[in-house]
Amino acid sequence: MQVLRAADRKGTPWKNRGGVTREVCAWPPGAGFDDFQWRVSMAEVRADGPFSAFPGVDRILAVLEGRLALDIEGHATIELSAASPPAAFPGDAPTVGRVLAGPVTDLNVMSRRGAVRADLTSLEIRPRLTLAPTTGTRLVVARGRLRVTAPQAVDLLPDDALLLTDADPPVTLEAPEGAPAWLAAFTGLR
């Protein structure tokens, strides 16, 4: 179990100056854009603009704050808000994001097509939720304050993350007043 603090993330401004991305975690550790198996990031989207193309990569995008429209080549426009389910689309498809109400904060999950299967699920912890061990790797991104117990107790602040592998014991997330979180799960295909 590894805690990844939001306060430790460095922002990378976009070339078009329309936003900033902060990497939450990538696998393997230290991997760049050309050699990651999976990558999770959060972005602040301030202006309309094209998404970067990632050949051979699948994406899942959830809007955490604001409203965003995705114009993906060959697909109908998708409108996303904090209340909508995440959108899955090919990272190599030409895509334009349009800010409908902003600024927008999003959670972006990318996985190498044919090597890793990714899933992104919204969680509402009220008052507790136990995550049993499972095959693969999971990343919990807290949107509110959470207490994690087992094997040791640790507090997560908003946007902190918890990296879990299949070797970790069961973990309990607690939020007596209720708190949202996102669970990204990754399973190797080869």
C-alpha positions as CSV (number, residue, x, y, z in Angstrom):
1,M,0.0,0.0,0.0
2,Q,1.5,3.3,-1.1
3,V,0.0,6.8,-0.4
4,L,0.5,9.3,-3.1
5,R,-0.1,12.9,-1.9
6,A,-1.8,15.5,-4.1
7,A,0.5,18.1,-2.5
8,D,3.5,16.4,-4.0
9,R,2.3,16.5,-7.7
10,K,3.9,19.0,-10.1
11,G,1.7,20.6,-12.7
12,T,2.7,20.4,-16.4
13,P,1.1,23.3,-18.4
14,W,-0.3,22.3,-21.8
15,K,1.4,23.6,-24.9
16,N,-1.8,25.3,-26.0
17,R,-2.0,27.0,-22.5
18,G,-5.6,25.6,-22.1
19,G,-4.9,23.7,-18.9
20,V,-2.5,21.9,-16.5
21,T,-2.0,18.2,-16.0
22,R,-0.7,16.5,-12.8
23,E,0.3,12.9,-12.9
24,V,-1.1,10.8,-10.1
25,C,0.7,7.6,-10.9
26,A,2.1,5.6,-13.8
27,W,3.3,2.0,-14.2
28,P,6.0,1.0,-14.3
29,P,7.4,3.6,-11.9
30,G,9.3,6.3,-13.8
31,A,7.7,5.5,-17.2
32,G,7.2,8.2,-19.7
33,F,4.5,8.7,-22.4
34,D,6.2,6.2,-24.7
35,D,6.6,3.3,-22.3
36,F,3.9,3.4,-19.6
37,Q,1.6,0.4,-19.2
38,W,-1.0,2.6,-17.5
39,R,-1.2,6.2,-16.3
40,V,-3.6,8.2,-14.2
41,S,-3.6,12.0,-14.1
42,M,-5.8,14.9,-13.1
43,A,-6.2,17.9,-15.3
44,E,-7.5,21.4,-15.0
45,V,-9.1,22.4,-18.3
46,R,-9.6,26.1,-18.7
47,A,-10.2,26.4,-22.5
48,D,-11.4,24.5,-25.4
49,G,-8.8,22.6,-27.4
50,P,-7.6,19.3,-29.0
51,F,-6.5,16.4,-26.8
52,S,-3.0,15.0,-27.3
53,A,-3.0,11.9,-29.4
54,F,-1.7,8.6,-27.7
55,P,-1.4,5.9,-30.4
56,G,-2.1,2.4,-29.0
57,V,-3.6,3.8,-25.8
58,D,-7.2,3.6,-24.5
59,R,-8.6,6.4,-22.3
60,I,-11.2,6.7,-19.7
61,L,-12.2,10.2,-18.6
62,A,-14.3,11.3,-15.6
63,V,-15.2,14.9,-14.9
64,L,-14.8,15.8,-11.2
65,E,-15.8,19.4,-11.4
66,G,-17.4,21.5,-14.1
67,R,-18.9,20.3,-17.4
68,L,-17.0,19.2,-20.5
69,A,-18.1,18.1,-24.0
70,L,-15.9,15.6,-25.9
71,D,-16.0,15.7,-29.7
72,I,-14.4,12.3,-30.7
73,E,-14.0,11.7,-34.4
74,G,-16.5,9.1,-35.5
75,H,-18.6,9.3,-32.4
76,A,-21.5,11.5,-31.1
77,T,-20.6,14.3,-28.8
78,I,-20.4,13.2,-25.1
79,E,-21.2,15.7,-22.4
80,L,-19.6,15.0,-19.0
81,S,-20.2,16.4,-15.5
82,A,-19.5,15.2,-12.0
83,A,-22.9,13.4,-12.1
84,S,-22.2,11.4,-15.3
85,P,-20.4,8.1,-15.8
86,P,-16.9,8.2,-17.2
87,A,-16.3,8.1,-21.0
88,A,-14.1,5.5,-22.6
89,F,-12.5,6.3,-26.0
90,P,-9.4,5.5,-28.1
91,G,-6.5,7.7,-27.2
92,D,-5.5,7.9,-30.9
93,A,-8.9,9.1,-32.1
94,P,-8.8,12.9,-32.8
95,T,-10.6,14.4,-29.8
96,V,-11.6,18.0,-28.9
97,G,-12.7,19.1,-25.5
98,R,-15.1,22.0,-25.1
99,V,-15.6,23.6,-21.6
100,L,-19.3,24.0,-21.1
101,A,-19.0,25.1,-17.4
102,G,-15.6,25.6,-16.0
103,P,-13.0,25.4,-15.2
104,V,-13.1,21.7,-15.5
105,T,-11.2,19.2,-13.3
106,D,-11.0,15.7,-14.8
107,L,-9.5,12.3,-13.9
108,N,-7.8,10.6,-16.9
109,V,-7.0,6.9,-17.0
110,M,-4.8,5.6,-19.9
111,S,-3.9,2.0,-20.6
112,R,-1.7,0.4,-23.2
113,R,-4.1,-1.3,-25.7
114,G,-3.6,-5.1,-25.8
115,A,-1.4,-5.1,-22.7
116,V,-3.6,-3.8,-19.9
117,R,-7.3,-3.6,-19.2
118,A,-8.5,-0.6,-17.2
119,D,-11.7,0.2,-15.4
120,L,-12.8,3.4,-13.6
121,T,-15.6,3.3,-11.0
122,S,-17.1,6.0,-8.8
123,L,-17.3,5.1,-5.1
124,E,-19.4,6.6,-2.3
125,I,-17.9,5.7,1.1
126,R,-20.7,6.0,3.6
127,P,-19.5,5.2,6.3
128,R,-17.0,2.5,5.3
129,L,-16.0,0.3,2.4
130,T,-13.6,-2.7,2.4
131,L,-11.6,-3.5,-0.6
132,A,-10.6,-7.2,-0.6
133,P,-7.4,-8.3,-2.4
134,T,-7.8,-9.0,-6.1
135,T,-5.7,-9.7,-9.1
136,G,-4.1,-6.6,-10.6
137,T,-3.4,-3.2,-9.3
138,R,-5.8,-0.6,-8.0
139,L,-5.6,3.1,-7.4
140,V,-8.1,4.9,-5.1
141,V,-8.3,8.6,-5.7
142,A,-10.0,10.4,-2.7
143,R,-12.3,13.3,-3.5
144,G,-13.0,14.0,0.2
145,R,-11.3,13.1,3.5
146,L,-10.9,9.4,4.0
147,R,-9.3,7.3,6.7
148,V,-7.6,4.1,5.5
149,T,-7.1,1.2,7.9
150,A,-5.1,-2.0,7.5
151,P,-2.4,-2.7,7.8
152,Q,-1.8,0.8,9.3
153,A,-4.1,3.8,9.6
154,V,-3.5,6.8,7.4
155,D,-5.6,9.8,6.5
156,L,-6.2,10.8,2.9
157,L,-6.9,14.4,2.0
158,P,-8.9,15.4,-1.1
159,D,-7.2,14.2,-4.3
160,D,-4.7,12.0,-2.4
161,A,-4.4,8.5,-3.9
162,L,-3.7,5.0,-2.5
163,L,-1.9,2.5,-4.7
164,L,-2.8,-1.2,-4.0
165,T,-1.4,-4.3,-5.5
166,D,-2.6,-7.9,-5.4
167,A,-0.1,-8.5,-2.6
168,D,-1.8,-6.0,-0.2
169,P,-4.2,-7.2,2.5
170,P,-7.8,-6.0,2.6
171,V,-8.1,-2.2,3.1
172,T,-11.0,-0.4,4.7
173,L,-11.9,3.1,3.6
174,E,-13.8,5.1,6.2
175,A,-15.7,8.4,6.0
176,P,-18.3,8.8,8.8
177,E,-19.9,11.8,7.0
178,G,-19.6,10.2,3.6
179,A,-17.0,11.0,0.9
180,P,-16.7,10.3,-2.8
181,A,-13.7,8.5,-4.3
182,W,-12.7,6.9,-7.7
183,L,-11.3,3.4,-8.1
184,A,-9.1,2.7,-11.1
185,A,-8.4,-1.0,-11.6
186,F,-5.7,-2.4,-13.9
187,T,-5.4,-6.0,-15.1
188,G,-2.6,-7.3,-17.3
189,L,-3.6,-9.0,-20.5
190,R,-0.3,-10.8,-21.1
